[in-house]
Protein backbone atom coordinates (compact mmCIF):
# COMPACT_ATOMS: atom_id res chain seq x y z
CA UNK A 1 0.00 0.00 0.00
CA UNK A 2 1.27 3.49 -0.79
CA UNK A 3 2.39 5.54 2.20
CA UNK A 4 1.54 8.81 0.46
CA UNK A 5 -1.38 10.82 1.84
CA UNK A 6 -3.55 12.93 -0.46
CA UNK A 7 -4.92 16.32 0.48
CA UNK A 8 -7.50 18.50 -1.26
CA UNK A 9 -7.64 22.16 -0.23
CA UNK A 10 -9.93 25.02 -1.17
CA UNK A 11 -10.44 28.64 -0.20
CA UNK A 12 -13.37 30.90 -0.94
CA UNK A 13 -14.25 34.57 -0.53
CA UNK A 14 -17.68 36.06 -1.07
CA UNK A 15 -16.88 39.55 -2.25
CA UNK A 16 -13.13 39.21 -2.88
CA UNK A 17 -12.35 40.65 -0.42
CA UNK A 18 -15.28 39.52 1.66
CA UNK A 19 -16.38 36.81 4.04
CA UNK A 20 -13.86 34.01 3.57
CA UNK A 21 -13.24 30.41 4.59
CA UNK A 22 -10.81 27.55 4.02
CA UNK A 23 -11.30 23.80 3.68
CA UNK A 24 -9.01 20.76 3.93
CA UNK A 25 -9.74 17.11 3.13
CA UNK A 26 -6.87 14.82 4.14
CA UNK A 27 -6.87 11.12 3.23
CA UNK A 28 -4.21 8.82 4.73
CA UNK A 29 -3.80 5.21 3.61
CA UNK A 30 -5.74 2.86 5.88
CA UNK A 31 -7.04 5.65 8.14
CA UNK A 32 -10.26 7.70 8.29
CA UNK A 33 -10.45 10.87 6.21
CA UNK A 34 -9.87 14.03 8.25
CA UNK A 35 -11.73 17.21 7.30
CA UNK A 36 -11.42 20.80 8.46
CA UNK A 37 -13.23 23.92 7.32
CA UNK A 38 -13.72 27.27 9.04
CA UNK A 39 -14.17 30.95 8.44
CA UNK A 40 -11.19 33.32 8.49
CA UNK A 41 -12.99 36.66 8.60
CA UNK A 42 -12.66 39.07 5.69
CA UNK A 43 -10.07 38.16 3.08
CA UNK A 44 -9.43 37.85 -0.63
CA UNK A 45 -9.83 34.59 -2.50
CA UNK A 46 -6.05 34.22 -2.85
CA UNK A 47 -5.52 34.66 0.89
CA UNK A 48 -8.21 32.04 1.52
CA UNK A 49 -6.53 29.60 -0.90
CA UNK A 50 -3.13 30.00 0.76
CA UNK A 51 -4.71 29.74 4.21
CA UNK A 52 -6.26 26.44 3.18
CA UNK A 53 -2.91 25.10 2.02
CA UNK A 54 -1.09 26.27 5.15
CA UNK A 55 -3.74 24.82 7.48
CA UNK A 56 -3.65 21.59 5.51
CA UNK A 57 0.13 21.33 5.66
CA UNK A 58 0.04 22.02 9.40
CA UNK A 59 -2.62 19.34 9.85
CA UNK A 60 -0.74 16.74 7.81
CA UNK A 61 2.50 17.37 9.69
CA UNK A 62 0.73 17.19 13.06
CA UNK A 63 -0.77 13.83 12.11
CA UNK A 64 2.64 12.45 11.19
CA UNK A 65 2.29 12.44 7.40
CA UNK A 66 5.69 12.23 5.72
CA UNK A 67 4.74 12.02 2.04
CA UNK A 68 1.97 14.23 0.74
CA UNK A 69 0.28 14.86 -2.61
CA UNK A 70 -1.80 18.05 -2.49
CA UNK A 71 -4.50 19.13 -4.93
CA UNK A 72 -6.04 22.57 -5.43
CA UNK A 73 -8.33 24.15 -8.02
CA UNK A 74 -6.40 27.43 -7.72
CA UNK A 75 -4.07 27.49 -10.71
CA UNK A 76 -2.34 30.60 -9.37
CA UNK A 77 -1.49 28.97 -6.03
CA UNK A 78 -0.25 25.77 -7.67
CA UNK A 79 1.94 27.54 -10.20
CA UNK A 80 3.39 29.84 -7.54
CA UNK A 81 4.16 26.91 -5.23
CA UNK A 82 5.85 25.09 -8.12
CA UNK A 83 7.91 28.14 -9.07
CA UNK A 84 6.18 28.67 -12.40
CA UNK A 85 4.72 32.05 -11.37
CA UNK A 86 6.32 34.68 -9.16
CA UNK A 87 4.55 36.03 -6.09
CA UNK A 88 4.38 39.75 -6.78
CA UNK A 89 1.84 41.02 -4.24
CA UNK A 90 3.61 41.97 -0.99
CA UNK A 91 0.64 40.85 1.13
CA UNK A 92 0.93 37.34 -0.30
CA UNK A 93 4.66 36.85 0.27
CA UNK A 94 4.41 35.88 3.98
CA UNK A 95 1.75 33.27 3.19
CA UNK A 96 3.76 31.91 0.27
CA UNK A 97 6.93 31.67 2.34
CA UNK A 98 5.10 29.93 5.18
CA UNK A 99 3.56 27.42 2.78
CA UNK A 100 6.96 26.70 1.20
CA UNK A 101 8.55 26.30 4.63
CA UNK A 102 5.91 23.78 5.70
CA UNK A 103 6.05 21.89 2.40
CA UNK A 104 9.82 21.53 2.74
CA UNK A 105 9.29 19.63 5.99
CA UNK A 106 7.89 16.55 4.22
CA UNK A 107 10.01 13.75 2.81
CA UNK A 108 8.08 14.10 -0.43
CA UNK A 109 5.63 16.81 -1.42
CA UNK A 110 3.86 17.62 -4.67
CA UNK A 111 1.00 19.94 -5.51
CA UNK A 112 -1.21 19.53 -8.57
CA UNK A 113 -3.88 21.72 -10.14
CA UNK A 114 -7.30 20.11 -10.64
CA UNK A 115 -10.60 21.43 -11.90
CA UNK A 116 -13.27 22.32 -9.35
CA UNK A 117 -15.18 19.15 -10.24
CA UNK A 118 -12.24 17.13 -8.91
CA UNK A 119 -12.14 19.23 -5.73
CA UNK A 120 -15.83 19.10 -4.92
CA UNK A 121 -15.65 17.81 -1.33
CA UNK A 122 -13.31 20.59 -0.21
CA UNK A 123 -15.46 23.11 -2.10
CA UNK A 124 -18.60 21.79 -0.37
CA UNK A 125 -17.36 21.97 3.21
CA UNK A 126 -15.73 25.35 2.51
CA UNK A 127 -19.08 26.76 1.47
CA UNK A 128 -20.72 25.18 4.51
CA UNK A 129 -18.16 27.00 6.67
CA UNK A 130 -19.07 30.27 4.94
CA UNK A 131 -22.71 29.54 5.82
CA UNK A 132 -21.83 29.23 9.51
CA UNK A 133 -21.31 25.46 9.66
CA UNK A 134 -17.59 24.97 10.25
CA UNK A 135 -15.99 21.56 10.42
CA UNK A 136 -13.30 21.36 13.07
CA UNK A 137 -11.06 18.36 13.53
CA UNK A 138 -12.41 15.86 16.04
CA UNK A 139 -15.97 17.11 15.74
CA UNK A 140 -18.78 15.22 13.99
CA UNK A 141 -20.43 16.80 10.93
CA UNK A 142 -22.82 19.62 11.90
CA UNK A 143 -26.42 18.53 12.30
CA UNK A 144 -29.07 19.66 9.85
CA UNK A 145 -31.60 22.24 11.12
CA UNK A 146 -34.36 20.83 13.33
CA UNK A 147 -37.69 19.88 11.76
CA UNK A 148 -40.38 22.60 11.86
CA UNK A 149 -43.09 22.62 14.52
CA UNK A 150 -45.48 20.75 12.22
CA UNK A 151 -43.42 17.61 12.78
CA UNK A 152 -42.69 17.28 9.10
CA UNK A 153 -39.02 16.93 8.13
CA UNK A 154 -37.44 20.02 6.59
CA UNK A 155 -37.67 20.28 2.84
CA UNK A 156 -34.66 19.05 0.94
CA UNK A 157 -32.34 21.80 -0.13
CA UNK A 158 -32.40 22.33 -3.87
CA UNK A 159 -29.21 21.20 -5.53
CA UNK A 160 -27.54 23.56 -7.99
CA UNK A 161 -27.71 22.31 -11.55
CA UNK A 162 -24.64 20.42 -12.68
CA UNK A 163 -22.66 21.73 -15.57
CA UNK A 164 -22.96 19.54 -18.62
CA UNK A 165 -20.15 17.03 -18.89
CA UNK A 166 -19.14 16.35 -22.48
CA UNK A 167 -16.55 14.01 -23.97
CA UNK A 168 -14.39 17.07 -24.64
CA UNK A 169 -14.62 18.14 -20.98
CA UNK A 170 -13.58 14.69 -19.78
CA UNK A 171 -10.72 14.58 -22.29
CA UNK A 172 -9.46 18.03 -21.30
CA UNK A 173 -9.63 17.18 -17.58
CA UNK A 174 -7.79 13.90 -18.09
CA UNK A 175 -5.11 15.56 -20.19
CA UNK A 176 -4.70 18.29 -17.54
CA UNK A 177 -4.10 15.68 -14.82
CA UNK A 178 -1.57 13.77 -16.92
CA UNK A 179 0.18 16.90 -18.20
CA UNK A 180 0.57 18.30 -14.70
CA UNK A 181 2.08 15.02 -13.49
CA UNK A 182 4.36 14.76 -16.52
CA UNK A 183 5.69 18.28 -15.94
CA UNK A 184 6.42 17.48 -12.30
CA UNK A 185 8.14 14.21 -13.23
CA UNK A 186 10.23 15.93 -15.88
CA UNK A 187 11.33 18.64 -13.46
CA UNK A 188 11.89 16.63 -10.29
CA UNK A 189 11.77 12.93 -11.18
CA UNK A 190 9.19 10.23 -10.62
CA UNK A 191 9.17 10.79 -6.87
CA UNK A 192 7.69 14.28 -7.35
CA UNK A 193 4.14 12.99 -7.78
CA UNK A 194 3.19 9.46 -6.66
CA UNK A 195 1.66 7.38 -9.45
CA UNK A 196 -1.14 6.36 -7.08
CA UNK A 197 -2.16 10.00 -6.60
CA UNK A 198 -2.20 10.61 -10.37
CA UNK A 199 -4.32 7.50 -10.92
CA UNK A 200 -6.74 8.62 -8.21
CA UNK A 201 -7.30 11.92 -9.96
CA UNK A 202 -7.58 10.32 -13.39
CA UNK A 203 -10.07 7.78 -12.05
CA UNK A 204 -12.16 10.61 -10.57
CA UNK A 205 -12.21 12.43 -13.91
CA UNK A 206 -13.33 9.31 -15.78
CA UNK A 207 -15.91 8.38 -13.17
CA UNK A 208 -17.42 11.89 -12.99
CA UNK A 209 -17.56 11.97 -16.76
CA UNK A 210 -19.38 8.63 -16.92
CA UNK A 211 -16.60 6.99 -18.93
CA UNK A 212 -16.22 4.11 -16.48
CA UNK A 213 -19.88 3.24 -16.91
CA UNK A 214 -19.76 3.15 -20.68
CA UNK A 215 -19.81 -0.25 -22.42
Beta strands, then each sheet from edge to edge (+ up, - down):
strand 1: 4-14
strand 2: 18-27
strand 3: 34-43
strand 4: 67-72
strand 5: 108-113
sheet 1: 3+ 2- 1+ 4+ 5+
end
